[in-house]
Amino acid sequence: MNSENAIEVEHLYFSYGNTVVLEDVSFEIKKGDFCVIIGPNGGGKTTLLKLILGILKPDKGKIRVFGKPPHLVKHKIGYLPQYTDFNLSFPISVMDVVLMGRLNKKGLGKKFDDEDIRKVEEILKRLGIWEYRYAHVGRLSGGQRQRVFIARALATDPEILFLDEPTAGVDPEYETGIYEILKELNKRITIVVVTHDIGFISRYAKSIACVNRRLVFHEEGQITKEMLEMAYECPIDLIAHGIPHRVLPEHKE
Amino acid sequence: MWAALQFEFMRNAILAGIIIGILCGIVGTLVVVNRLVFMTGGVAHSAYGGVGLGIYLGFSPFVGATIFSILNSIIMGIFTIKDRRRADTVIGVLWAIGMALGIIFVDLSHGYASDLMSYLFGSIIGVSKKEIYLSAIFTLFTIFWISFFYKEILAISYDEEFAYIMGVPVTFLYFSILILTAISVIIAMRMVGLILVIALMSIPPYIAEVFTYSLSQMMVLSSLLSIFFTISGLWLSYKFNVSSGACIILVSGLGFLISYLLRVFVRK
């Protein structure tokens, strides 16, 4: 075990029934990294994330987070689930959602106290959503709601933050804002982002992992043509005029 | 209505209606937000197997129904916690098997099962003082349990995976919700019968969900609506001399329709 590593995955296999999702996946993510996991839909990105978080159990292979099995380091982990997983009609306020991030600091049956509220206040102010603290989460805009869930992930005081599609459902003008927040956080903590949208992300990534059943890890935060072809299994043109960079697949009959 | 209150059975019925209304409002809220409505239907219907077993073996059908509903909720819980997509099938199968068992047991029982209809359709008028006390004690216990674990129950209801990562004992609390629901179903069965209990558990929370900003508010509003529906249904059934369970459900259904129309037109 290398103490420089935040995550170590060795020969990981996972399948849903007969469908192999991940096959012989091995890689390491260093502490302080900003790792972006890219790949096609259904390629196994979210599954890999849930395995690292301990929500799913691997068929074979070893996963270590800060040198320990995932379920032993839950208190060091912050997590932003995929936007589509939320029940928007659920009656809950912004404050109550973000307070959930304090659950791991509180024993069963203990009430949240002033310290929890102060912590949440600080995060909500930093993310510019303090004024919405009593609002119904399901009635916020996509961008505001995504900031609420980032706030919840931060309320856990994580040493490593996992984000699954952080800009899904977010208006393009907020996308940069979210990445700037992550860049700022990355000065202190390790960040792992799963995305299928590789537009903005190349400006922030320190390392990139391509997942499409197998995984290829690149220590440089550069997306190359070969990586994309591996990840999307088709020839791709890289077009990089202006910002954001755009990547368009070649059209074929 | 005031004349009706002179009868003890009517006062008992109203008291039971208030207690069951509170219980259904609280537990029904958890059922709706956790999307357990279909499962609750399955638990209620399969409890008929326990009613039949009780009649056949000569013990209280309510005890049989309670055992069946708790066991079924645990079995359904095991399937749903592993794979939510396959749970529908299992629930459907247990639902049908439970009812079929009940029918066979009743067929095998000699003599006329006089009050079978009261299990299917409820008979709030026949509720005893003892049953009221038991319902009240269970309702108080439910309120205590849910307030004690409120922040954890809120977290698993809203986002189970996140709650797991936060170290919340998801499985323990999930099964506690299922067992509370199973017992509530049996208590509410006294009121509206096992066929209609699902409506009493789900309609008030469906209405309340739209107008509230927190789970606890939703529970309070659901309870108030439940009480209102049961008392007005009871009054209508007395007034027109028709089944109380069906009246309660029809009033609830009407309430749902009004709230739905309000939502559609007010939002426009």
Interface residues (C-beta under 8 A of the other chain):
Chain A: K50 L53 G54 I55 K74 H75 I77 Y79 P81 D85 F86 N87 S89 F90 P91 I92 S93 D96 V97 L99 M100 G101 L103 N104 K106 L108 G109 K111 F112 Y134 H136 R152 T156
Chain B: V33 F148 F149 K151 E152 L154 A155 S157 Y158 D159 E161 F162 A163 Y164 I165 M166 G167 V168 P169 E209 V210 T212 Y213 S214 L215 Q217 M218
